[in-house]
Amino acid sequence: SNNNDDDDDDGSGVVIQQEAVSVIARTLGLVFSTVKSAQDIFKALPISTEEKLQIESACSFRAPLASYVESLSNPAIFLKPEIATETIQLLLKILEHQVQGHFNFPDGEDWVTKANSMLPVAFSNLFKSEEYALAQRISRDVKLMDFVFAMGLSHYARTKTPWTTGPNGELDVTMEGPRAVHKFVHVVLQRMSIHNLEAQEYLGSKCSIPLVKKGTSIPKPTPWMKIILDTLDDPLGSAVTLSQLLNENETLMEKYATPELVKRFLFMIRDLGPQPRLVNFFEAICTVGGVSVKANQEMVLRLTWMDEPWRSKVYLETQSFESGGCTPTLKEFPKVREPSGNSTSSWAPDKSTCKKFPSNYIAKHELERDGSFAPVFVKWLGHNDWVRDLDALWWSPESLQIQTYAIKNDTWVRLEDLCWVLEPERLCEAITGKTYDKIQSEDEGNGRIQRQVQLANYYVGQLSMLSKLCFGRSYN
């Protein structure tokens, strides 16, 4: 194709916009079709102004992303302190193009600190929104997804272990910026592929040649899925990306959701502690496209729950006991503000409300009895000085300064005492008797509250996993 408009031609090829019959107005740059049809290789198609702008924007992102890959993959290049901040701003712009509507990002946000302070699941949840199929397709067609994926590879090309140093996973402070960027990389990949079968198949079929240090032999192309699987141990988002892909794509689910992978996640929980991204994987493979996968439900049940030694190592146990058998005596919590704005000090339903209930339903006796539900307690395999690879799930209740109760020759924690950290502003003072500011000042520099938040979120993930384990089934 001849093109005399040099302003927009990057020399790599053309996509032609037909603005009038038989009139070629301009060239936008080469777009690779993901449809393997010979008749579509060279085809002039009219496109809308919206699509034209999306293509121009997607193409404009590629050069700066390539520059970042070059800087990170070459250890001889000095990393400027501002490179992470600048790259994150670019990735935020890409995220804005991947959603319907607009993201309202706060001005002046320290995204490096924010990303590094959050676990991958919680960080990904910040960017939940309605997907934009047009932007997803263009991201594939102009290979923007390939550039984003290469950013993740560049971190491992710089050093084999760029994230941690030491046996207990101490963070490498020199890689704080790239760690934050890597979390954004996975968020972008998730937004580019969510609820989009073609994008998922593209991601599942692609290969890349891993970036290596200069002077070393060039390795063979490696499938993207293998790269994701090989980096699951790093808490940067690969497990979240994998869970999303398997939960939505039946082909990838059948290929990768194996007993070996389930066992690998069990060992990761034992070695790395209660990270929500890990238990969320068990939940993800129990369904695909909103339909239960019975074989996977049985696999997760058999390998993680019915195996008692593993269950005690990777899950929290939940029991309900009458308050009279607890030592010390249970305290009565003061009133707390419900989301509706009303105050309550009890789970007991209003008697007038009960009259509207069916004549019979599950847990009718427990709900409508005096005092409503009996107190709920949890316990886990803890250790006062938890470290990675220890045969314990997490820090003990004593080390987290959570009130314990002796019940039937065992030590338990009241559910409220564990989970108030999920809504601290509303629940802290009612549960602990102290303001949240006071609790934070007492914990400054210790990380105790952060550990409790992690365990509470993991417990929520466990409950969600159990619901998917039973989804569409009848376990008597």
C-alpha positions in Angstrom: 0.0 0.0 0.0 1.3 3.4 -0.9 1.0 6.0 1.8 2.1 9.7 1.5 0.9 10.8 4.9 4.1 10.5 6.9 2.6 12.0 10.1 1.0 8.8 11.3 2.9 6.1 9.4 5.3 4.3 11.7 6.7 2.2 8.9 5.3 -1.1 10.3 2.3 -1.4 8.1 -1.2 0.0 7.6 -4.8 -0.1 8.7 -7.0 1.8 6.3 -10.0 3.9 7.2 -12.5 4.4 4.4 -14.1 7.7 5.1 -15.8 7.9 1.7 -16.3 5.4 -1.1 -13.0 4.7 -2.9 -11.2 7.3 -0.9 -8.4 6.3 1.4 -7.9 9.2 3.9 -5.1 8.1 6.1 -3.0 5.3 7.6 -3.1 4.4 11.4 -0.4 1.8 11.7 -0.3 -2.0 11.4 -3.0 -4.0 13.2 -2.5 -7.8 13.5 -5.7 -9.8 13.2 -6.2 -12.6 15.7 -8.5 -14.3 13.2 -6.5 -16.9 11.2 -8.2 -16.4 7.9 -6.2 -15.8 4.8 -8.9 -13.6 3.2 -8.7 -11.2 6.1 -4.9 -10.6 5.9 -5.3 -7.5 3.7 -8.8 -6.0 3.9 -9.8 -2.4 3.9 -12.6 -1.8 6.5 -14.4 1.3 7.5 -14.1 2.0 11.2 -15.9 4.4 13.6 -14.3 7.4 15.1 -14.4 5.7 18.5 -12.5 2.7 17.2 -10.0 5.0 15.4 -9.2 6.8 18.7 -8.9 3.5 20.6 -6.4 2.2 18.0 -4.4 5.4 18.1 -4.3 5.4 21.9 -3.4 1.7 22.1 -0.5 2.1 19.6 0.8 5.2 21.5 1.3 3.1 24.6 3.6 0.6 23.0 6.8 2.6 22.7 7.0 3.8 26.4 6.2 0.2 27.6 9.0 -1.1 25.4 11.3 1.4 26.9 10.5 0.2 30.4 11.1 -3.4 29.3 14.5 -2.4 28.0 15.4 -0.6 31.2 14.3 -3.4 33.5 15.7 -6.3 31.6 19.2 -4.9 31.3 20.9 -4.8 34.7 23.6 -2.4 33.3 20.9 0.3 32.9 20.5 2.4 36.1 16.9 2.5 37.3 15.8 6.1 37.7 13.7 6.5 41.0 10.8 8.0 39.0 10.6 5.2 36.4 8.0 3.2 38.5 5.8 6.3 39.1 5.8 7.3 35.5 5.1 3.8 34.3 2.3 3.3 36.7 0.6 6.5 35.4 0.9 5.0 31.9 -0.7 1.8 33.1 -3.5 3.7 34.8 -4.3 5.4 31.4 -4.4 1.9 29.8 -6.8 0.8 32.5 -9.0 3.8 31.8 -9.3 2.6 28.2 -10.3 -1.0 29.3 -13.5 0.0 31.1 -16.9 1.4 30.3 -17.1 4.9 31.8 -14.2 6.4 33.9 -12.1 5.5 36.8 -12.0 8.1 39.5 -8.4 7.9 40.7 -7.5 10.2 43.6 -5.0 12.9 42.8 -1.7 12.6 44.4 -2.0 8.9 45.3 1.3 7.2 46.1 0.6 4.1 44.0 4.0 2.5 44.7 3.3 2.5 48.4 -0.4 1.6 48.0 0.3 -1.4 45.6 3.1 -2.7 47.9 1.0 -2.4 51.0 -1.9 -4.4 49.6 -2.4 -8.1 48.9 -3.0 -9.0 45.3 -6.7 -9.8 45.6 -7.5 -6.6 47.5 -5.4 -4.6 45.0 -7.2 -6.1 42.0 -10.5 -5.4 43.5 -9.7 -1.6 43.5 -10.1 -1.7 39.7 -13.3 -3.7 39.3 -15.6 -2.3 36.7 -17.5 -3.1 33.6 -15.3 -4.4 30.8 -15.0 -2.7 27.4 -15.0 -5.3 24.7 -13.8 -2.9 21.9 -10.7 -1.9 23.9 -10.0 -5.5 24.8 -10.1 -6.5 21.1 -7.9 -3.7 20.0 -5.4 -4.4 22.8 -5.0 -7.9 21.3 -5.0 -6.7 17.7 -2.2 -4.1 18.1 -0.3 -6.4 20.5 -0.6 -4.1 23.4 -1.3 -7.1 25.6 2.0 -8.6 24.5 3.9 -5.4 25.5 2.2 -5.5 28.9 3.0 -9.2 29.5 6.7 -8.5 28.5 6.8 -5.9 31.3 6.4 -8.8 33.8 9.1 -10.8 32.1 11.5 -7.9 32.3 11.5 -8.0 36.1 12.8 -11.6 36.1 15.4 -10.8 33.5 17.0 -8.3 35.8 17.5 -10.8 38.6 16.2 -14.2 39.3 14.8 -13.3 42.7 13.8 -9.6 42.4 11.1 -9.6 45.1 12.6 -11.0 48.3 15.8 -11.6 50.1 16.4 -13.9 53.1 14.7 -17.1 54.2 11.6 -15.4 55.6 10.7 -13.4 52.5 12.1 -10.0 53.5 11.4 -7.5 50.7 14.2 -6.2 48.5 13.9 -2.5 49.0 15.7 -1.7 45.7 12.8 -3.3 43.8 9.9 -1.5 45.5 9.0 0.3 42.3 9.1 -2.7 40.0 7.1 -4.7 42.5 4.3 -2.1 42.3 4.5 -2.0 38.5 4.3 -5.8 38.4 1.0 -5.7 40.4 -0.4 -3.2 37.9 0.8 -5.5 35.0 -1.5 -8.3 36.3 -4.4 -5.9 36.9 -4.1 -4.7 33.3 -4.0 -8.3 32.0 -7.0 -9.2 34.1 -9.0 -6.2 32.7 -7.9 -7.0 29.1 -9.2 -10.6 29.4 -12.1 -10.5 31.9 -15.4 -11.9 30.4 -13.8 -12.1 27.0 -13.4 -15.6 25.6 -11.2 -14.5 22.6 -8.8 -12.6 24.9 -8.6 -15.6 27.3 -7.9 -17.9 24.4 -5.3 -15.5 23.1 -3.6 -15.3 26.5 -3.7 -19.1 26.9 -2.2 -19.8 23.5 0.6 -17.2 23.4 4.3 -17.8 23.9 7.2 -15.5 24.6 11.0 -15.9 24.6 12.0 -15.1 28.2 14.2 -12.0 28.4 17.7 -13.0 29.5 20.9 -11.2 30.4 23.1 -10.3 27.4 25.7 -12.9 26.6 23.6 -15.9 27.6 22.0 -18.3 25.2 18.5 -17.5 23.9 15.9 -19.9 25.5 13.0 -21.5 23.6 9.7 -19.7 23.5 7.7 -20.3 26.7 3.9 -20.4 26.9 2.4 -17.5 28.8 0.4 -19.9 31.0 3.6 -21.7 32.0 5.2 -18.3 32.9 2.1 -17.5 35.1 2.3 -20.9 36.7 6.1 -20.6 37.3 5.6 -17.3 39.2 2.7 -18.3 41.4 4.8 -18.1 44.6 5.4 -14.4 44.1 2.5 -12.4 45.7 2.2 -10.0 42.8 -1.0 -11.1 41.0 -0.2 -14.2 38.9 -2.5 -16.4 41.1 -5.3 -13.9 40.8 -4.9 -13.8 37.0 -4.8 -17.6 36.9 -7.9 -17.9 39.0 -9.8 -15.5 36.8 -8.8 -17.3 33.6 -9.7 -20.8 34.9 -13.0 -19.6 36.4 -14.2 -18.1 33.1 -12.7 -20.3 30.4 -13.7 -24.0 30.2 -10.8 -24.9 27.9 -8.2 -23.5 30.1 -9.9 -25.0 33.2 -9.8 -28.5 31.7 -6.2 -28.2 30.8 -4.7 -26.6 33.9 -7.0 -27.4 36.9 -5.2 -30.7 37.9 -4.7 -32.5 41.2 -1.0 -31.5 40.9 -1.9 -27.8 40.8 -4.3 -28.1 43.7 -1.5 -29.8 45.7 0.9 -27.1 44.7 -1.5 -24.4 46.1 -1.7 -26.5 49.4 2.0 -26.4 49.7 2.1 -22.7 49.0 -0.4 -22.0 51.8 1.7 -24.1 54.2 4.9 -22.3 53.1 3.7 -18.7 52.6 0.9 -18.5 55.1 -2.8 -17.6 54.7 -2.9 -15.5 51.5 -6.4 -14.9 50.1 -5.2 -15.3 46.5 -4.3 -18.9 47.3 -7.6 -20.1 48.8 -9.4 -18.1 46.1 -7.9 -20.5 43.6 -9.8 -23.4 45.1 -13.0 -21.4 44.9 -12.3 -20.4 41.2 -11.9 -23.9 39.9 -15.2 -25.1 41.5 -17.2 -23.3 38.8 -16.7 -22.1 35.3 -18.9 -19.5 33.7 -21.3 -19.6 36.7 -21.8 -23.4 36.4 -20.5 -25.9 38.9 -17.8 -28.3 37.9 -18.5 -31.4 39.8 -15.2 -33.1 39.1 -13.3 -30.1 40.5 -15.6 -29.7 43.5 -14.9 -33.3 44.4 -11.2 -32.9 43.8 -10.9 -29.8 46.1 -13.1 -31.6 48.7 -11.0 -34.7 48.6 -7.6 -33.2 48.5 -8.0 -30.2 50.8 -10.9 -30.8 53.1 -11.4 -34.6 53.7 -7.6 -35.0 54.2 -7.6 -34.1 57.9 -3.9 -33.3 58.3 -4.1 -30.9 55.3 -7.3 -29.4 56.5 -5.8 -28.5 59.9 -2.8 -26.9 58.3 -4.5 -24.7 55.7 -8.0 -23.9 57.0 -9.5 -22.3 60.1 -11.9 -24.5 62.1 -15.3 -23.0 63.0 -17.6 -24.1 65.8 -20.5 -22.8 67.8 -20.6 -23.2 71.5 -23.0 -22.1 74.3 -21.6 -19.2 76.2 -21.9 -21.0 79.5 -19.0 -23.4 78.7 -16.4 -20.7 78.0 -13.5 -19.6 80.1 -13.3 -16.6 80.7 -16.9 -15.6 80.6 -18.0 -14.0 77.3 -18.5 -10.3 77.5 -21.6 -8.6 76.1 -20.8 -6.3 73.2 -22.2 -2.8 73.2 -24.5 -1.6 70.4 -22.9 -1.2 66.9 -24.1 0.7 63.9 -25.5 -1.5 61.1 -25.0 -0.6 57.5 -28.6 0.5 57.4 -27.8 3.1 60.1 -29.7 1.4 62.9 -28.0 0.4 66.1 -28.1 -3.2 67.4 -26.6 -5.3 70.2 -28.1 -8.6 69.1 -28.5 -10.9 66.2 -32.0 -11.8 67.4 -34.6 -10.8 64.8 -37.5 -8.6 65.7 -40.5 -10.8 66.7 -42.8 -9.0 64.4 -40.4 -9.8 61.5 -40.4 -13.5 62.4 -44.1 -13.6 61.7 -43.4 -12.9 58.0 -41.0 -15.9 57.8 -42.1 -19.2 56.3 -43.4 -21.8 58.7 -40.2 -23.8 58.4 -36.7 -23.0 57.1 -33.1 -24.0 57.7 -31.8 -22.9 61.2 -35.3 -21.7 62.3 -34.8 -23.0 65.8 -31.3 -21.4 66.2 -32.5 -18.0 64.8 -35.7 -17.6 66.7 -34.7 -19.0 70.0 -34.0 -16.6 72.9 -30.6 -15.0 72.3 -30.5 -16.1 68.7 -27.4 -17.9 67.5 -24.9 -19.3 70.0 -21.5 -17.5 69.9 -19.2 -18.6 67.0 -15.6 -19.4 67.5 -12.6 -20.2 65.3 -9.2 -21.7 65.7 -6.2 -22.3 63.6 -2.7 -23.9 63.8 -0.7 -21.0 65.1 2.8 -20.2 66.3 4.1 -17.4 68.5 7.0 -16.7 66.1 5.7 -17.7 62.7 8.1 -17.8 59.8 7.8 -19.1 56.3 7.9 -22.9 55.8 6.9 -23.5 59.4 4.3 -26.3 60.0 1.7 -23.8 61.1 -0.8 -21.7 59.3 -0.1 -18.3 60.8 0.7 -16.3 63.9 -1.0 -17.5 67.1 -3.9 -15.7 68.7 -1.6 -14.7 71.6 1.0 -13.1 69.3 -1.9 -11.2 67.5 -3.2 -10.2 71.0 -6.6 -11.7 70.3 -8.6 -12.8 73.4 -8.7 -16.6 73.6 -11.2 -18.9 75.3 -10.7 -22.4 76.8 -13.6 -24.6 75.6 -13.6 -28.4 75.9 -9.8 -28.6 76.4 -9.0 -26.5 73.4 -8.2 -22.9 72.7 -10.6 -20.8 70.5 -11.1 -17.3 69.4 -14.4 -15.5 69.1 -15.3 -14.7 65.5 -16.0 -11.0 66.3 -12.5 -10.7 67.9 -10.9 -11.9 64.7 -13.0 -10.2 62.1 -13.6 -6.7 63.5 -10.5 -5.6 61.5 -12.5 -6.0 58.3 -14.6 -2.9 59.3 -12.5 -1.3 61.9 -14.0 2.2 62.0 -17.5 0.7 62.7 -16.6 -2.3 64.9 -13.3 -1.6 66.7 -14.5 0.2 69.8 -17.5 -2.1 70.3 -15.4 -5.2 70.1 -12.1 -4.1 71.7 -13.2 -1.3 74.0 -10.6 1.0 72.3 -10.8 3.4 69.5 -9.2 2.4 66.2 -6.7 5.3 66.4 -5.6 3.9 69.8 -5.2 0.4 68.5 -3.2 1.7 65.5 -0.9 3.8 67.7 -0.2 0.8 70.0 0.6 -1.4 66.9 2.8 1.2 65.2 5.8 -0.6 63.6 4.7 -4.1 64.7 2.5 -5.2 61.9 0.1 -7.1 64.2 -3.1 -5.5 62.8 -1.9 -6.1 59.2 -1.4 -9.8 60.1 -4.9 -10.0 61.6 -6.4 -8.4 58.5 -4.7 -10.9 56.3 -6.0 -13.8 58.4 -9.5 -12.4 58.5 -9.6 -11.9 54.7 -8.3 -15.4 54.2 -11.1 -16.7 56.5 -13.7 -14.8 54.3 -12.1 -16.4 51.3 -12.4 -19.8 52.9 -16.1 -19.4 53.6 -16.6 -18.2 50.0 -14.7 -21.3 48.8 -16.9 -23.6 50.9 -20.0 -22.0 49.3 -18.7 -22.7 45.8 -17.7 -26.2 46.9 -21.4 -26.9 47.6 -22.7 -24.9 44.6 -25.2 -26.9 42.7 -24.7 -29.9 45.0 -26.4 -31.6 47.9 -24.0 -32.7 50.6 -25.9 -34.4 53.4 
